[in-house]
Amino acid sequence: MDKILNIAYAKGQNLEAFVTKSLTQLADLGYGIVIIPLDVPGNESAQKTFALIKNGQVDFAIFHLSDLHPIYPADDLIIAALSERHDAQDCLVINEDCYAPSEELRLKAGSTVHVSSIIQSEQLKKLNPSINVVISSNDILKNIDLLNSGSVNAVILPKVFADKAIFTAPVKLVNLHPKEMIPAPGQGTFGFVTLAENLKIRRILKSIHEKETAEMTNVERTIKHLVPENSQPYVVAYCYKDKSSNFHALGSFYNSETATLRFASHSQSTSNGLAEIIFNSLYHK
């Protein structure tokens, strides 16, 4: 068996810091790691990466799970393993000049926050109606650059990236609790994607798969997958398990036709049927 694994990922995302445990486990199994960073933006990066997997140039690729659409990877690709879960919550990164400790969200009234989606925008405005929200890019590095340039007051980033980002401008970080600002499904987790027919690589990845992480992210991603595709950008979901092994799921859906924001939550002792309960509460309410 070839003991070298070629891995692709999006350049600039400091892969080793996010999947340290997984890479260490692979090294302990005797595999050498060759990391191939891809310097192409957004969805173009995903498509190029999928092509590299399909033509055998890389063994697998690692993606932030929330960036993988529920109906992707394509039928001939598979998410063969998940990493451990880091903080799933969002983080409000504020230019120091706009930081106000006594204000709601510690953000000066009238400040403008750049976000990546309409559902993120609607949740944020509910938490602080006095701010302005701009839906810009879901490119994390681009949003960090905007903040560093001083051209924006604040941005929302996944906490997993905000904690390890390099900010050249003075900023303040305000963590947003996932019960108040529900994050994107799968946020804080990384997925290992390979060819469905590549049984050798799938066996290797199965040995490092975090099953407990999958219990939660499967609920989140199923909620989004149940929603019609044209409405999926308007859905967020978060699931966690408490010390007694009970499952708790939360979801939010922005109905663009009625301009209303809906919330749902449910707790039970098993994950079975949990996604369907949240979906029905959000979408058929």
C-alpha positions in Angstrom: 0.0 0.0 0.0 1.3 3.5 -0.9 2.1 5.2 2.4 2.0 8.7 1.0 -1.3 10.6 1.1 -1.9 13.6 -1.2 -4.4 16.1 0.4 -5.9 19.2 -1.2 -7.5 22.1 0.6 -8.2 25.8 0.2 -5.0 27.9 0.5 -4.8 30.3 3.4 -7.0 28.3 5.8 -4.2 27.1 8.0 -5.3 23.4 7.6 -2.8 22.0 10.1 -4.3 24.1 12.9 -7.8 22.9 12.3 -7.3 19.1 11.7 -4.2 18.6 13.8 -5.7 15.5 15.5 -6.7 13.9 12.2 -3.4 14.5 10.6 -1.6 13.2 13.7 -3.7 10.0 13.6 -2.8 9.5 9.9 0.9 10.0 10.7 0.7 7.5 13.6 -0.7 5.0 11.1 2.5 5.4 9.2 1.3 7.7 6.4 3.3 10.5 5.0 1.3 13.7 4.3 1.7 15.9 1.2 -0.6 18.9 1.4 -1.6 20.7 -1.8 -3.1 24.2 -1.2 -5.3 25.5 -3.9 -5.2 29.3 -4.6 -8.6 29.7 -6.3 -11.7 31.4 -4.8 -14.9 30.0 -3.4 -17.0 27.5 -5.4 -14.4 27.5 -8.1 -12.0 26.0 -5.5 -14.5 23.2 -4.7 -15.0 22.3 -8.3 -11.2 22.3 -9.0 -10.7 20.1 -6.0 -13.4 17.7 -7.0 -11.7 17.4 -10.4 -8.3 16.6 -8.7 -9.9 13.8 -6.7 -11.6 12.4 -9.7 -8.5 12.3 -11.9 -6.4 10.8 -9.1 -4.1 13.8 -8.5 -5.0 13.8 -4.9 -6.3 11.1 -2.6 -8.8 13.3 -0.8 -9.6 16.9 0.0 -10.5 18.6 3.3 -13.3 21.2 3.4 -14.9 23.2 6.1 -18.1 21.2 6.3 -20.5 24.2 6.2 -19.0 25.0 2.8 -20.2 21.7 1.4 -23.7 22.0 0.0 -26.0 19.2 1.3 -26.4 17.8 -2.3 -22.7 17.9 -2.9 -20.2 16.2 -3.2 -21.5 14.7 -6.5 -22.7 11.1 -6.6 -19.2 9.8 -7.4 -17.7 11.5 -4.3 -18.3 10.9 -0.7 -17.6 12.6 2.7 -15.6 9.7 4.1 -14.7 11.1 7.5 -15.2 14.1 9.7 -12.8 15.9 12.0 -13.3 16.7 15.7 -15.7 19.6 16.2 -14.2 23.0 17.1 -16.4 25.9 18.3 -19.4 26.0 16.0 -20.5 29.5 16.9 -20.1 32.7 14.9 -17.8 35.6 16.0 -18.4 39.3 15.5 -15.0 40.8 14.7 -15.2 44.6 15.3 -12.8 47.3 14.2 -11.6 48.8 17.5 -13.0 52.3 16.6 -16.5 50.8 16.5 -16.2 48.8 19.7 -18.6 50.0 22.5 -18.7 47.7 25.6 -22.0 49.2 26.9 -23.9 48.8 23.6 -25.8 45.8 22.3 -23.3 43.3 20.9 -20.6 45.7 22.0 -21.0 47.5 18.7 -21.6 51.2 18.2 -25.1 52.1 17.0 -25.1 52.8 13.3 -22.1 50.6 12.6 -22.1 48.4 9.5 -21.5 44.7 9.7 -20.6 42.6 6.7 -22.1 39.1 6.7 -22.2 36.2 4.3 -25.9 35.3 4.0 -29.4 36.7 4.3 -30.2 34.4 7.2 -27.1 35.6 9.1 -28.2 39.2 8.3 -31.7 38.7 9.7 -30.6 37.0 12.8 -28.1 39.8 13.5 -30.6 42.5 13.0 -32.9 40.8 15.4 -30.2 40.9 18.1 -29.3 44.5 17.4 -31.8 46.5 15.2 -29.6 49.7 15.4 -26.9 48.4 13.2 -26.6 48.3 9.4 -26.0 44.9 7.7 -24.4 44.3 4.3 -24.5 40.9 2.7 -21.1 40.6 1.0 -18.9 37.6 0.5 -18.8 34.2 2.1 -15.0 34.2 1.4 -13.4 34.2 4.8 -10.1 35.5 3.7 -11.7 38.3 1.7 -13.7 39.4 4.8 -10.5 39.3 6.9 -8.8 41.5 4.3 -11.7 44.0 4.4 -11.4 44.3 8.1 -7.6 44.7 8.0 -8.0 47.4 5.4 -10.1 49.4 7.7 -12.8 49.8 5.1 -15.5 48.0 7.2 -16.7 48.4 10.8 -17.2 44.7 11.5 -17.6 41.3 10.0 -19.1 38.0 11.0 -16.7 35.0 10.8 -17.0 31.4 12.0 -15.2 31.4 15.4 -13.0 28.5 14.3 -11.4 30.9 11.7 -11.6 34.1 13.8 -9.6 32.6 16.6 -6.7 31.7 14.3 -6.9 34.6 11.8 -4.1 37.2 11.6 -5.6 40.7 12.0 -3.2 43.6 11.1 -5.8 46.2 12.3 -6.8 46.5 16.0 -10.0 44.5 16.5 -12.2 43.1 19.2 -13.8 39.7 19.1 -17.3 39.1 20.4 -18.5 35.5 20.4 -22.1 35.0 19.5 -23.8 32.1 21.4 -25.2 29.5 19.0 -28.6 29.7 20.8 -28.8 33.4 19.9 -27.1 33.4 16.5 -27.6 29.9 15.0 -24.6 29.0 12.9 -24.4 27.3 9.5 -24.9 23.5 9.5 -21.6 21.7 10.0 -19.8 24.9 11.1 -16.6 24.2 13.1 -16.1 20.7 11.5 -14.0 19.6 8.6 -15.0 17.0 6.0 -12.7 14.6 4.2 -13.9 14.0 0.7 -12.8 11.2 -1.6 -14.0 9.1 -4.5 -16.9 6.8 -3.5 -15.2 3.9 -5.4 -11.8 4.4 -3.7 -12.2 1.8 -1.0 -8.6 1.9 0.1 -8.8 5.6 1.0 -12.2 5.2 2.5 -10.9 2.5 4.8 -8.0 4.8 5.9 -10.3 7.7 6.6 -12.9 5.5 8.4 -10.2 4.8 11.0 -10.0 8.6 11.9 -13.7 9.4 11.5 -15.2 11.2 14.5 -18.5 9.4 15.0 -19.8 11.7 17.8 -19.2 14.7 15.6 -21.3 13.1 12.8 -24.2 12.5 15.2 -24.6 16.3 15.5 -23.7 17.5 12.0 -25.9 14.9 10.4 -28.9 16.4 12.1 -27.9 19.9 11.0 -27.2 19.0 7.4 -30.3 16.9 7.1 -32.4 19.9 8.2 -31.0 21.9 5.4 -31.3 19.1 2.9 -35.0 18.7 3.7 -35.7 22.3 2.6 -36.2 22.9 -1.2 -32.9 23.8 -2.8 -33.9 27.4 -3.6 -34.7 28.0 0.1 -31.6 26.3 1.5 -29.5 29.6 1.8 -32.2 30.8 4.2 -31.8 28.0 6.8 -29.3 27.5 9.6 -29.2 24.7 12.2 -27.2 23.7 15.2 -27.2 20.5 17.3 -25.4 19.5 20.4 -25.4 16.7 23.0 -25.4 17.3 26.7 -23.6 15.4 29.4 -26.5 13.1 29.8 -26.3 12.3 26.1 -29.6 14.1 25.2 -29.7 15.8 21.8 -30.7 19.4 21.5 -31.4 21.0 18.0 -32.1 24.6 17.0 -33.0 26.0 13.7 -33.9 29.2 12.0 -35.5 29.9 8.6 -36.0 33.2 6.9 -39.2 33.2 4.7 -38.3 35.6 1.9 -42.0 35.7 0.7 -43.3 37.0 4.1 -40.1 38.5 5.3 -40.4 36.7 8.6 -37.7 34.9 10.6 -38.7 31.6 12.3 -37.0 29.7 15.1 -37.5 26.2 16.3 -35.9 24.0 19.0 -36.4 20.5 20.3 -34.7 18.1 22.7 -34.9 14.3 22.9 -32.8 11.3 24.0 -32.0 10.2 20.4 -31.0 11.9 17.1 -33.6 9.8 15.2 -36.2 12.0 13.6 -34.8 15.2 15.2 -34.0 16.9 11.9 -37.5 16.2 10.6 -39.1 17.8 13.8 -37.0 21.0 13.3 -37.7 21.1 9.6 -41.5 20.7 10.1 -41.5 23.4 12.7 -39.6 25.8 10.5 -40.9 25.2 7.1 -44.5 24.0 7.5 -45.4 26.3 10.5 
